[in-house]
Amino acid sequence: MSALVTGASGGLGREVALALARGGHDVAVHYRGDAAGAEETAAGVREAGRRAATLHADLDVPLGEPDVLETRCADLLERCAERLGEPAVVVLNAFPQHQVAWEELDAAAWDAYHRAGLRPSAVLLHRSAARMAEGGVVVVVGSIEGLRAMPGHAPYAVAKAALHHLVGAAAHELGRRGVRVVGVSPGLVERAGLAQAWPEGVTRYRAAAALGRPVRPEEVAATVAFLASPVASGITGTTVTVDAGWSAGPGW
């Protein structure tokens, strides 16, 4: 059984690829720019005893070229099928993340997030689900910012909220075919150097989270692997929050 993970050259995407490999999947590692990181992820998949393939695709296509995006998504899925077999699991993890000050939030800034994030996620979901047999699963990586936005993150938060809604809408469209669509909404994800790079943010998060810490990437990846597995066969159309209890707080 094979899986495709987008944006898997490092960080959370890499952990998801490794978790799926440990769960018995061959994994296609999609990347846009970091070929070396993708190869490192693939090496980890092979160390887990599974086959791996690295697949480059740039899905940040100008809004005026919809046919190009459709072709690139179709080509990515076809290369995955040729290398590892038709993917039974597709994890949509790739997504831009950068701050945009409210004063600079013009039409071009909105278009950039739609073009590089929401649009390719939606097209790839549509394309991949159309190829899936009964039992196929698409996992969409959202964010707690789809629930409450941080200052400077408005377009990211709005796009992630749209992804959460897409999970439910797609699940109802595809459920009668036996294809599930589920989401994972991570909180602040721990990484090396995070506390040094953003000490005030980590401090605030620790104070707000019920567990008093950021969430670990392997915790999010384990949730993805669970949702993609047959033991979660009754779960579709919902987004599971993995945030160390941040969203359980009163918010004031």
C-alpha positions as CSV (number, residue, x, y, z in Angstrom):
1,M,0.0,0.0,0.0
2,S,1.4,3.4,-0.9
3,A,1.0,6.9,0.4
4,L,1.8,10.4,-1.0
5,V,2.8,13.1,1.4
6,T,3.2,16.7,0.0
7,G,5.8,19.0,1.5
8,A,7.7,16.1,3.0
9,S,11.3,17.3,2.7
10,G,11.5,18.2,6.4
11,G,9.6,19.2,9.5
12,L,6.1,17.9,10.0
13,G,5.9,16.4,6.5
14,R,9.0,14.2,7.2
15,E,7.5,12.9,10.5
16,V,4.3,12.1,8.7
17,A,6.1,10.2,6.0
18,L,8.1,8.2,8.6
19,A,4.9,7.5,10.7
20,L,3.1,6.1,7.6
21,A,6.2,4.0,6.7
22,R,6.2,2.5,10.2
23,G,2.5,1.8,9.7
24,G,3.3,-0.3,6.5
25,H,3.1,2.2,3.7
26,D,5.5,2.8,0.8
27,V,5.8,6.6,0.7
28,A,6.1,9.1,-2.1
29,V,7.9,12.1,-0.8
30,H,6.8,15.3,-2.6
31,Y,9.0,18.4,-2.5
32,R,9.2,21.7,-4.2
33,G,12.7,23.0,-3.5
34,D,14.6,21.0,-1.0
35,A,15.7,17.9,-3.0
36,A,18.4,17.0,-0.3
37,G,15.8,17.1,2.4
38,A,13.4,14.9,0.4
39,E,16.2,12.4,-0.1
40,E,16.8,12.3,3.6
41,T,13.1,11.7,4.2
42,A,13.1,8.9,1.7
43,A,16.2,7.4,3.3
44,G,14.2,7.3,6.6
45,V,11.3,5.6,4.9
46,R,13.7,2.9,3.6
47,E,15.2,2.4,7.0
48,A,11.7,1.6,8.2
49,G,11.7,-1.2,5.7
50,R,9.4,0.4,3.1
51,R,9.9,1.7,-0.5
52,A,10.3,5.4,-1.1
53,A,10.3,7.8,-4.1
54,T,11.1,11.5,-4.2
55,L,8.8,13.5,-6.5
56,H,9.4,17.1,-7.4
57,A,6.4,19.3,-8.3
58,D,5.9,23.0,-8.2
59,L,2.2,23.5,-7.6
60,D,2.4,27.3,-7.1
61,V,0.9,28.1,-10.5
62,P,-0.3,31.6,-11.6
63,L,-4.0,32.0,-11.2
64,G,-4.4,32.6,-14.9
65,E,-3.1,29.1,-15.7
66,P,-5.6,26.6,-14.2
67,D,-4.8,24.0,-16.8
68,V,-1.2,24.0,-15.8
69,L,-2.1,23.3,-12.2
70,E,-4.5,20.5,-13.2
71,T,-1.7,19.0,-15.3
72,R,0.9,19.2,-12.6
73,C,-1.3,17.6,-10.0
74,A,-2.3,14.8,-12.4
75,D,1.3,14.2,-13.3
76,L,2.4,14.1,-9.6
77,L,-0.2,11.4,-8.9
78,E,0.7,9.5,-12.1
79,R,4.4,9.4,-11.1
80,C,3.5,8.2,-7.7
81,A,1.4,5.4,-9.2
82,E,4.2,4.4,-11.6
83,R,6.9,4.3,-8.8
84,L,5.0,2.9,-5.9
85,G,1.5,2.0,-7.0
86,E,-1.7,4.0,-6.8
87,P,-1.7,5.9,-3.5
88,A,-4.4,4.7,-1.0
89,V,-3.5,7.6,1.3
90,V,-2.7,11.2,0.3
91,V,-1.6,13.7,3.0
92,L,-1.9,17.3,1.9
93,N,0.7,18.9,4.1
94,A,2.5,21.5,1.8
95,F,1.3,25.0,2.5
96,P,3.0,28.4,2.7
97,Q,3.4,30.1,6.0
98,H,4.6,33.7,6.4
99,Q,3.5,36.8,8.2
100,V,1.7,39.6,6.3
101,A,1.2,42.8,8.2
102,W,-2.4,44.0,8.0
103,E,-1.3,47.2,6.4
104,E,0.3,45.2,3.5
105,L,-2.7,42.9,3.1
106,D,-3.7,43.8,-0.5
107,A,-5.2,41.7,-3.3
108,A,-1.7,40.4,-4.3
109,A,-1.1,39.1,-0.7
110,W,-4.5,37.3,-0.7
111,D,-3.8,35.8,-4.2
112,A,-0.4,34.5,-3.1
113,Y,-2.0,32.4,-0.3
114,H,-4.8,31.2,-2.5
115,R,-2.4,30.4,-5.4
116,A,0.2,28.5,-3.4
117,G,-1.9,27.0,-0.6
118,L,-5.7,26.6,-0.8
119,R,-5.9,26.2,-4.6
120,P,-3.4,23.3,-5.1
121,S,-4.6,21.6,-2.0
122,A,-8.2,21.6,-3.3
123,V,-7.2,20.5,-6.8
124,L,-4.9,17.7,-5.5
125,L,-7.7,16.5,-3.2
126,H,-10.1,16.4,-6.1
127,R,-7.7,14.6,-8.4
128,S,-6.4,12.1,-5.9
129,A,-9.8,11.1,-4.6
130,A,-11.0,10.5,-8.1
131,R,-8.4,7.8,-8.5
132,M,-8.9,6.1,-5.2
133,A,-10.6,2.8,-4.7
134,E,-12.9,2.2,-1.8
135,G,-11.0,2.6,1.5
136,G,-8.9,5.5,0.2
137,V,-8.1,8.3,2.6
138,V,-7.2,12.0,2.1
139,V,-5.7,13.7,5.1
140,V,-5.7,17.5,5.1
141,V,-3.3,19.4,7.4
142,G,-5.0,22.4,8.8
143,S,-4.0,24.6,11.7
144,I,-5.3,26.0,15.0
145,E,-5.1,29.3,13.3
146,G,-8.0,28.2,11.3
147,L,-9.8,28.5,14.6
148,R,-8.2,31.7,15.9
149,A,-5.8,33.9,13.9
150,M,-2.7,35.5,15.3
151,P,-1.9,39.1,14.3
152,G,-0.1,39.2,11.0
153,H,-1.4,35.8,9.9
154,A,-4.8,36.7,8.5
155,P,-4.4,35.2,5.0
156,Y,-2.9,32.0,6.4
157,A,-5.6,31.7,9.0
158,V,-8.4,32.3,6.6
159,A,-6.9,29.7,4.1
160,K,-6.5,27.1,6.8
161,A,-10.1,27.7,8.0
162,A,-11.2,27.1,4.4
163,L,-9.3,23.8,4.4
164,H,-11.2,22.7,7.5
165,H,-14.4,23.4,5.8
166,L,-13.2,21.6,2.6
167,V,-12.7,18.5,4.7
168,G,-16.4,18.3,5.6
169,A,-17.6,19.3,2.1
170,A,-15.4,16.7,0.4
171,A,-16.2,14.0,2.9
172,H,-19.9,14.3,2.0
173,E,-19.1,14.3,-1.8
174,L,-16.9,11.2,-1.5
175,G,-18.3,9.1,1.3
176,R,-20.7,7.0,-0.8
177,R,-17.7,5.9,-2.8
178,G,-16.0,4.7,0.4
179,V,-13.3,7.4,0.3
180,R,-12.7,9.2,3.6
181,V,-11.5,12.8,4.0
182,V,-10.2,13.8,7.4
183,G,-8.2,16.8,8.8
184,V,-5.6,17.4,11.4
185,S,-5.2,20.8,13.1
186,P,-1.8,21.1,14.7
187,G,-0.9,23.7,17.3
188,L,2.5,25.2,17.7
189,V,4.8,22.4,16.6
190,E,8.1,22.0,18.4
191,R,11.3,22.2,16.4
192,A,15.0,22.7,17.1
193,G,15.7,26.3,17.9
194,L,12.1,27.4,18.2
195,A,12.4,28.7,21.8
196,Q,15.5,30.7,20.8
197,A,14.0,32.1,17.6
198,W,10.6,33.0,19.1
199,P,10.9,33.0,22.9
200,E,7.9,35.3,23.5
201,G,5.6,33.1,21.4
202,V,6.7,29.9,23.0
203,T,6.2,31.4,26.4
204,R,2.7,32.5,25.6
205,Y,1.9,29.1,24.1
206,R,3.1,27.3,27.2
207,A,1.0,29.5,29.3
208,A,-2.1,28.9,27.2
209,A,-1.8,25.1,26.5
210,A,-3.3,22.7,29.0
211,L,-0.1,20.5,28.8
212,G,2.1,23.6,29.2
213,R,4.1,23.0,26.1
214,P,4.0,23.0,22.2
215,V,3.0,19.8,20.5
216,R,5.7,17.5,19.2
217,P,5.8,16.7,15.4
218,E,5.7,13.0,16.1
219,E,2.4,13.5,18.0
220,V,0.8,15.1,15.0
221,A,2.2,12.5,12.7
222,A,0.9,9.7,14.8
223,T,-2.6,11.2,14.6
224,V,-2.3,11.4,10.8
225,A,-1.2,7.8,10.6
226,F,-4.1,6.8,12.9
227,L,-6.7,8.7,10.8
228,A,-5.3,7.1,7.6
229,S,-5.5,3.6,9.0
230,P,-8.4,1.1,8.9
231,V,-8.9,1.4,12.6
232,A,-10.3,4.9,11.9
233,S,-12.7,3.7,9.2
234,G,-15.7,5.4,10.9
235,I,-14.1,8.8,11.0
236,T,-14.6,11.2,8.1
237,G,-15.5,14.9,7.5
238,T,-13.9,16.1,10.7
239,T,-10.7,17.8,11.7
240,V,-8.9,16.6,14.8
241,T,-7.0,19.2,16.8
242,V,-3.6,18.2,18.1
243,D,-2.4,21.2,20.2
244,A,-1.4,20.1,23.7
245,G,-4.7,21.5,24.9
246,W,-4.3,25.1,23.6
247,S,-7.9,25.2,22.2
248,A,-9.3,24.0,25.5
249,G,-8.4,27.3,27.2
250,P,-10.9,30.1,27.9
251,G,-9.1,32.4,25.5
252,W,-9.2,35.4,27.9
